């Protein structure tokens, strides 16, 4: 056995392809993939509209909506990195994935999920300053300050993911090449290796703490401070008005973190059937991106007003264009009549 281990360690084995197992013996699974297709279409439409509205309406060019734009962008890119490939893999039964493509797949799916997690923290910071330090809000929460925070977030998380994916490349895969997931997830991939995976395991715990544990703790602390600040407001009407500004953010936090925490706690405390785990993981990675723009469109008055303004402007533009076209046609007719009269 020792000789076998030494031989394995001495020989570096990189597979040409991995095999994505996905669901096992699940009846009517194609309906679930059709549902995912619908989710993706609605996610693209919802986030695309929200991104367009923020870009086109100047009143939304504020620090708060820079954060919302970042979240919508991460939602759109994350869904695009995951869902089309899942549909291609399982609907058309193309389950083999090239080694390099698998690592790229892992990188992009995870990096956008990580960005979503920390963008919710930056949103909580924005609400914290707005309610706890309202007079200093425009001094503290400026466009350069938020741009710096978002840029730092992207640089740090991209660097972290590049390192995590990079250390998988040093592993040797001489056992099974079947990834027991619906995509190239981090843990199911590195657990297939037959050499030392201790660094990969440590980084998996680091990611769990940094992405799943610390953000909700920080958000909870900000809302404790917000609750204390709201309790000090004498007027009930003012308290209600201030708390309403937080409801959209709290819904987004609940949508994103509760399924992830629930799935992880259930996995640790009890047995979860692989099909149930994969379905939970799929919905956790896709549903928040679908619901986030709906929450911000329906719960935020500024966005609703901006959408109405854009529709009104578009309607007026179309009416003006029709009037101009009609006037031009009438002039052309008059010119034709004048030309015929001369002849």
N, C-alpha and C positions, 0 to 999 in steps of 0.2 A: 504493500500500500504506500509506504514511504517512497519507494522507487517510482511509483506511478505519479505521486504528487510532485516529485522533483522533475520528472519528465514533462509534466503539464506546465510547471512553472518555467521550465527552460524553453518550451515551445510556445510561441505566441500565435494564437488562433483567432483570426478575425473572420466571421461568417460573411458570405456574399449577401445573404438575405435572412430576414426574420419572418416568422409566420404569426399573424395576428389572429388569435383564436376567436375573440368576440363571444357572442352568446352560444351556449351549448344546448342543443335540442329544445329550443324555445319555439312553441307553436305560434304561427301567424306573426313572426318577427318582422316580416316585410312591411306590415302596417305601421310598426314603430319607426322604420326608416322613412316611410312616407310622411309620418308626423314630424320627424326631424327635418325633412325637406321643407315642410310648411313653416316650421320654426325658423329655419334659416332665411327664407324669403321675407318673413315678417320682421326678422331682426335687421336685415339689410335695409328694408323700407323704413322702419322706425328710426334706426340710428342714422341712416342717410338723411332723412327729413330733419332730425334734430341738429345734425352737423351743418346742414344747409341753412337752417334758420339762424343758427348762431353766427355763421359766416356773413349772411346777407343783412341781418338787422344790426345796425350800429349801436343801438341801446343795450344789446347783449354782449358788446365787446368790453366786458368787465372781468375782474379777477375771478369772481364766482363762476362765471360761465366759461372761463378758460379751463377750470377744473371739470365742469360738466362736459365740455368738448373733449377733454382728454379721456374721460371715462367712456364716452360714446365711441371714440376712436378705438380704444382698447377692446370694447365690446364687439365692434364691427370686425376688427382684425382677428380677434380671438376666435369668433365664430367661423370666419372665413378660413382660418388655419385648420380648424377641426372638422366642421360638419361636411364640407364637400368631399374631403378625403375619406371620412367614415362611410359616406354613401357610396363612393366609388369602390371602396374595399369590400363592403358586405352586400350591397345590392347587385354588383356585377361580379362578385366572388373573385376579387383580386387581392387575396389575403397576404401574398408574399410581398415584402417591402425591402428594398435594397438597404444595406447597412447604413450608408451615408445619409440616405433619404430619411431613415428612421430617426437618426440623431437630429437632423434638421427639423423634422416633425415635432419631436420632443421639445426642442428649443423654442419654437414659435408658439406652440400651444401653451407652454408653461409661462413664458415671458409675459404674454398678454393677460393671463390670469393673475400673475403677480402684480402687474401694473394696476389692474382693477382693485385688488386688495388695498394697496397703499394709496390709491387715488381717493378711496372712501375715507381714509385717515386724514388726507389733506382737506377734504370736504368738511370733516368734523372740526378741524382747526379753524376753517373759515366761519362756521356757525358759532364756535366757541368765542372767537374775537368779536363777532357781530353782536352777540348777546351779553357777554361779560364785560367787554370794553367798547360799547357802541360809539362813544365820542372819539376814540382813537382808531376806529376801524379803517377809515380811508388813509390813515397814516401808516398803519401796520400792514394791512392787506392791500398791497399795490400790485400792479401788473408785473413789474420786474421781480418782486419778491415771490409771487406765485410761479412765474416762469422759471425762476431759479430752483424752486422746490420741485417742480415737475421735471425739469431737466436732470436734477440730482437723482430723482426717483428712477428715471429711465436709465441713466448711466450706471447706477448701482445695480439695478435688477438685471440689466443686460449683461453686465460683467459677472454677476453671481451665476446666472444661467450658463454663460459661456464656460465658466470654470467647472460647473457641475457636469455639463455635457462633455467637456474636454477630458475629465477624469474617467469617463466611461470608455473613452478611446484607448485607455491603457489596459483594459480588461481583456482576458482571453476567454472565448466562449467555446467550450468543448462538450457541453451537456446539451440539454434541449434548447432548441431555437424558437420554441413556441411562446409568444408573449401572451400571457393570460389577461388580456385587456382589449379594449376596442381601438386603442391607439398606442403609440410608443411611449407609454407612461414610464416615469423614472425608475421607480422601485421594481416593477415587473421585469424591466430590462436588465438592470445591474444584478438582480438576484439570479439570473441565468449564468453568470460568470463562474468560472471554476478556479480563479486565483483570488488573491486577497482583495476583499470588498469593504474592508473596515473604513477607509476614507469615504467611500460612497455612502455607507450607512450613516456615518457622522454627518455628512452633508445633507442627507435626507432628513435627519432630525433638526439640523440647522434651518432648513427650508420650512419644516413644519412649524417651528417656533416663530421664525421671521414673518411668515406669510399667513398662517392660520391662528396663531396664538397672540402675538404682540399687537397686530392691528385692532382686533375687537377689544382687547384690554385698554388700549389707548383711546379708542372711541368711547368705551364705557366711562373712562375717567373724565373725558371732556363733557359727557352728558351729566355726570355727577356735578361738575362745576356749573354747567348750564342750569341744572335744576335748582342749585343753591341761589344762583343769580335771579332766576325767575321767581323764587319764593320771596325775594326781597322787594320785588316790584309790587307797589301798593295796589294799583288798579288791576282788577281782574280782566278787564278788556285788553289792556296792554300785555298782560301775561299770556292771554290766549293768542293775541296777534303774534307775539314773539315765538311762542311754542309752535305755531302753524308753520313757521319757516323751517322747522326741524323735521316735520313729519315726512317729507319726501326723502330726506337723507336716511332717516331711521328705517323706512320701508326698504330702501336700497340695501342697507346694511343687513337687515333681516333676510332678504332674498338671497344675498350672496353668502353670508357666513353660517346661517342656521343649518342649511342642508349639508355643508362641508363638515361642520362640527358634529352634526348628528351621525353622518356616515362614518366618520373616524371614531367616534365614541362607541358606536355599535360594533365596528370592526374589532375594537380592542376588548370590549366587554362580553361579546357573544359571537356565535358563528353566523356569518352571512353567506347565503348561497351565492356562488360566483355570478349567476345571472342577475340577481338582485343588486349585488355590488356594482356590476357594470352599468345597469340601468340607472341606479342612483347617481353614479359618477357621470354618466352621460347627461342626465337632466341638470345636475349641479353645474356642469360646464356650459350648458346652452341656455337654460331658462332665464337666469339673471340678465344675460345680454338682450333677450327678447323683452323682458319686463321693464328694464331701466328707462328706456326712452318713453314708454307708455306712462310710467310713474311721473317722469319729469314733464311730459306734455299735459297730463290731466291734472296734476297736483300743483303745478306752478303757473300762477296767473300771468307772469311776464311772458312765458313761452306761448301760452294760448293767445294772448293779445298780439304778440309778434307774428304768429301764424295767420291770424285774422287780417293783420295789416298787409302781409305779403299777398294773401289771396285777393284783398281789395285792390292792391296796387296792380296785380296781374290782370284783374278784371277791367280796371280803368285803362290799363295799357292796351288790352285787346280791343276795348271800345274805341279808344283813340285811333288805333291802327285801322279799324274798320271805317271810321269817319274819314281818315286821310285817304284810304283806298277809294272810297266812294267819291270824294271830291276829285281825286286824280282821274277816275273813270269818266266823271261828268265833263272834266276839262278836255279829255281825249275825244269824247263824243262831239263837243262843241267845235273842236279843231277840225274834226272830220267833216262836219256840216259846212264849216266856213270854206274848207278846201273844195268840196263839191259845188258850192255856190259860185266860187270864183271860176271854176271850169265851165 
